[in-house]
Amino acid sequence: MSDERPDEGPPTDRESPVGQPVVRGDETVTGQDAEQAKAFDPNDPESVAEAAETVGQFADNTAGGDDNVFMLRGAAACAALVRGEGSYKNAAERAGGDVTVAFIRKWARVHDLPQSIRRYVAMGHIAPTAAKHIARVGGEERFDLAWAVLDGDLTVREVRSVASSVNGGTPVEDALRDHGVAPGELSLSLPADTYRELRRTAALEGKDPDEVVAEALDEKLS
C-alpha cells in the first residue's frame, strides 16, 4: 500500500501497516535486501515479544547505533509494541529496563510519519533525532518542517525549536523564518535546453521563471 495519494493530497500520517518495513525493505533506499528488513506484527504474540526485545536493545543503543535504518527498525518495534500492548505504559513495562513511556512515544511517532519523510530519514538526509521533533508537529506543517531540514540545513536543535514554536501556536512559516529559512525557496539545476526554454516561455508570457515553474509543477503534481 502506498503512503502517498496525489489525487487526494498527501497523507500526513503513516498509511502502510504498522511494523511493516515499507521503507526499510526498499533496497533502492536503504541498500539492504528486503528480506533483511524485519517486520513486526502487533497481532502476533511472538512478533510482539521480539518487538519488546528490540525496543529494549534500541533504548540501550545496541540496535545499530547511529545507523538510520536500524533506528527506523527501533521505531517500528516501538510502534508495534504499543499496538500489541494497547498503551504506551504497557509497552514500556513490557520492554523493561530503563525504557520510558516518553521514549516509546517519541519513536512510535517517527514510525507513523508519512513514507516520503521516512525515506529521507533512511537515506540519511534527515537525522532520526530531527525526525522525532518533526513528528511532534501535526498536519501538513510536518512536511514544511521536514523539507526545511533538507533545503534550509536546519540543525536538530533548530528543528526542536521550530516544532515547539509551531505547537505553541506560531505559524510554521513564521517559525521557519525566525531560523533563517524562507519556506518555498529551492535552488534547482536545470539542463541547458530546459533552462533556455524556461526563460523563453517566461519572457513570452510576461511572467517570472518562478511562476512558470510553479504552474508546471502544479499541473504535473495535481
N, C-alpha and C positions, 0 to 999 in steps of 0.2 A: 504493500500500500504506500502511495506517495504521500509525503508530508506537505506537498505544495499543490495548490489548485488555483492557477492563474485566473480562471474564469470566475472564481468566486472571491478573489482576493487572497492573499497569503495567510494561512492559519498562523496564529501567534503562539500556539502550544503544540506539543507533540501529537501526531495523529497515528503513527505506527504503534503496534502493540508494545506495551511496557516490557522492558527487558530484552527485546529483540535487537540484534546487532545490525541495524539497518545501515548505519554509518561505519561502525567498527568492522563490519563484514564486507565493506566495499573496497576491494583491492586497489582500485584506481585512486582512492582517497588515502588509505592507510598503508598501502604497500604490503599488507599481510593477506594470506589466503583466507577466504571466507570461513573455511572450516576451523580456523584458529580462533575465530571470534566467538566468545562464549555467550550463549543466550541464557536468560534467567526467566523461568516461568512461575509467576506468582501463584498459579493454581496447582503447582506440583510440589508436594511437601519436600521431596528430595532436592529439587531445584532451589526452594526457599532456604533449605538448610545450607546449601552451597553458597547462596547469596549472603547468608548471615556470616559465614566464614570469610567470604571475600570482603565484606564490609569491615570486619574486624582487622583483616590484613591491611586494607586500604587506610583505615584510621591510624594504624601503626606505621604507615608509609612503607609497607613491604609489598605492595601490589603493583609496583612498577616505577616508583619514584617520580621523576619528572616527565615520564613518557605520557604524552597527551592521550594516546589510545588506551593505555592502561587506566588512566584517570577517568576516562569515559566509561570504562568497564566497571570501575568502582561506583560511579554514579548510577549505572544501570542496576548494579546489585542493590544499592540503596533504594532505588525506586521500586524494584521488585519485592524487596523485603518489606517495605511499607505496605504495598498492596497485599502481600501474603499474610502479614500480621495484623493488618487492619488499622494501624495507627503509628505515628512516629514514636510514641512512647514504647509501645510493644516491640517495635523494630529495634530500638536502641537496647532494650533489655535482652532481646534475642541475640543481638550481635555481641553483647557482653563487653568486658574490658572497660576501656575509657571512652567508648562510643557514646556520644551525646545525641539528644534529640535535635539540637541545632545543627550538628554535623550532618546527620542524615537528611534533615530538611533541605539544607543548602545544596547538597549534591543530588538529591532526588529532583530538585527543581532544574538543575543543569540537564539531567536526563530528559526532562519534559520540555526543553527548549525545542523550537522547530528545527527540522532537519538542516535547513540552509545554514543556520548558525552553528549547529553541531559539526557540520562538515569543516567549517573554518577552524573550529577547535581541534578536530582530528588532524588537520593539515598543519597545525602549529601556528596559524596566523592570529588566533585568539587564544590567549593563555587560559587554561581551565580556571585559574583563580580569578581572572576577569569575568569568565562566563558565570561564575557564582553570583556576581553583582548584576550582570545583565539579566539573569533570571529573576532578580528581585523586582524588576520593572515589568509591568504588565502591558498587554495590548501591543499595538504597533510601535510604541515607543521603544520596546526592546530591540526592534530592528534598527531604529535610529541610533541607539547606543552601540549596538554591535558593529554597524558599518562605520561609526565614528572611530572605533578601535582600529579598523582597517585603514581608513583614509586620514584620520587625524592623529594616528600614532599615540593614542591615549595610554597612559600607564595604568596599572591595576589600581593604584591609589586614586587616580583621577576618575576611573570608571566607578569606583566605590562612591566618590563624592558626587558624581552626576546622578547615580542611582538614588542616593539619599535625597538629593535636591528634588528630583522628579517625584519621589514618593512623598515628599513634603509639600507638593503642590506646584512646584516650579515647572513651567512648560519645558519639554525636553530641548526645544530649540534654544531657549534662553540658557538652560543649564549647560549645554554644549558650548555656546558662545562664551560663557564665563571661563571656559577652559581652552579658548582659542580655536575652537572647531566651528566652521561655518557649515551647517547641515546642507547637503546637496552639492557641495563642491567636490569635484572629482577630476583629476588630471588624466587625460586619455592620449595615447599614442596611436595615430591612425596611419594606415598605408597612404602613400603619397597620392595615389589616384583618388582614394576616398576623401582625403583632406581637400584636394583640388575641387572635387565635385561639391563638397560641403560648402566651401567658400563661394563657389559659383552660384549655387542654389540660394544661399543666404542673400547674396547681392541682388539676384533677380527678384526675390520675394520681399526684399526690404526688411529682412529680419536679422537678428543676431544669430551667429552659429549655434549658440546655446539653445535658442528657441527651436531651431530646425532639428537639432539632435533630440531635444525633449519630445517634439511632436513625433519623430520617427520611432522613438522608444515607446511612447505611449501606444502607438499603433501596433508595434511589434509585441509588446508585453500584455496588451489588453485581451 
